[in-house]
Amino acid sequence: MTLEILTPEKKLYSGEVYGVLLPGITGLFEILDKHAPLVSALGKGNLKILKEKNRFEHYTIQSGFVEVLNNKVTVLVEGATAL
Protein backbone atom coordinates (compact mmCIF):
# COMPACT_ATOMS: atom_id res chain seq x y z
CA MET A 1 0.00 0.00 0.00
CA THR A 2 1.05 3.61 -0.46
CA LEU A 3 1.64 5.94 2.50
CA GLU A 4 1.93 9.73 2.49
CA ILE A 5 2.61 11.80 5.61
CA LEU A 6 1.92 15.51 5.11
CA THR A 7 2.35 18.57 7.33
CA PRO A 8 1.37 22.16 6.45
CA GLU A 9 5.05 22.82 5.63
CA LYS A 10 6.13 19.74 3.67
CA LYS A 11 5.70 16.11 2.65
CA LEU A 12 7.52 14.02 5.27
CA TYR A 13 7.12 10.60 3.70
CA SER A 14 5.85 9.05 0.50
CA GLY A 15 6.29 5.44 -0.54
CA GLU A 16 5.18 1.83 -0.47
CA VAL A 17 4.85 0.28 3.00
CA TYR A 18 3.79 -2.97 4.65
CA GLY A 19 1.73 -1.18 7.30
CA VAL A 20 1.50 1.78 9.67
CA LEU A 21 0.79 2.01 13.42
CA LEU A 22 -1.01 5.24 14.40
CA PRO A 23 -1.96 6.98 17.67
CA GLY A 24 -5.73 7.36 17.46
CA ILE A 25 -7.54 9.61 19.92
CA THR A 26 -8.83 6.53 21.79
CA GLY A 27 -5.73 4.34 21.39
CA LEU A 28 -3.26 2.85 18.92
CA PHE A 29 -4.43 1.17 15.74
CA GLU A 30 -2.72 -0.44 12.76
CA ILE A 31 -3.46 -0.23 9.06
CA LEU A 32 -2.26 -3.03 6.80
CA ASP A 33 -2.52 -3.75 3.07
CA LYS A 34 -6.06 -3.67 1.57
CA HIS A 35 -7.61 -2.07 4.67
CA ALA A 36 -11.25 -0.99 4.43
CA PRO A 37 -11.91 2.72 3.76
CA LEU A 38 -11.48 4.79 6.92
CA VAL A 39 -11.22 8.35 8.21
CA SER A 40 -10.03 8.84 11.79
CA ALA A 41 -8.72 11.57 14.09
CA LEU A 42 -5.20 11.18 15.45
CA GLY A 43 -3.83 12.23 18.80
CA LYS A 44 -0.34 13.23 19.83
CA GLY A 45 2.04 10.27 19.92
CA ASN A 46 4.33 7.98 17.96
CA LEU A 47 3.69 6.82 14.41
CA LYS A 48 5.49 3.67 13.28
CA ILE A 49 5.97 2.90 9.58
CA LEU A 50 6.42 -0.80 8.79
CA LYS A 51 8.50 -0.58 5.63
CA GLU A 52 8.89 -4.36 5.52
CA LYS A 53 8.23 -7.03 8.14
CA ASN A 54 11.48 -6.19 10.00
CA ARG A 55 12.26 -2.58 8.92
CA PHE A 56 10.68 0.40 10.68
CA GLU A 57 10.70 4.19 10.73
CA HIS A 58 9.37 6.24 13.66
CA TYR A 59 7.92 9.75 13.90
CA THR A 60 6.47 11.74 16.80
CA ILE A 61 3.34 13.49 15.57
CA GLN A 62 0.99 16.19 16.77
CA SER A 63 -2.76 15.81 16.28
CA GLY A 64 -4.18 15.23 12.81
CA PHE A 65 -6.22 12.91 10.63
CA VAL A 66 -5.74 9.75 8.58
CA GLU A 67 -7.66 8.67 5.48
CA VAL A 68 -7.53 5.18 3.96
CA LEU A 69 -8.96 4.81 0.46
CA ASN A 70 -8.11 2.47 -2.42
CA ASN A 71 -5.04 1.03 -0.65
CA LYS A 72 -3.59 4.53 -0.08
CA VAL A 73 -3.07 5.93 3.42
CA THR A 74 -2.84 9.71 3.76
CA VAL A 75 -1.78 11.10 7.13
CA LEU A 76 -2.32 14.85 7.69
CA VAL A 77 -0.65 16.18 10.85
CA GLU A 78 0.05 19.57 12.43
CA GLY A 79 3.69 18.70 12.96
CA ALA A 80 6.04 15.71 13.08
CA THR A 81 9.65 14.88 13.85
CA ALA A 82 11.62 11.79 12.88
CA LEU A 83 12.98 9.67 15.73
Secondary structure, DSSP 8 states (H G I E B T S, - for coil): -EEEEE-SS-EEEEEE-SEEEEEETTEEEEEETT---EEEEE-SEEEEEEEETTEEEEEEE-SEEEEEETTEEEEEES-EEE-
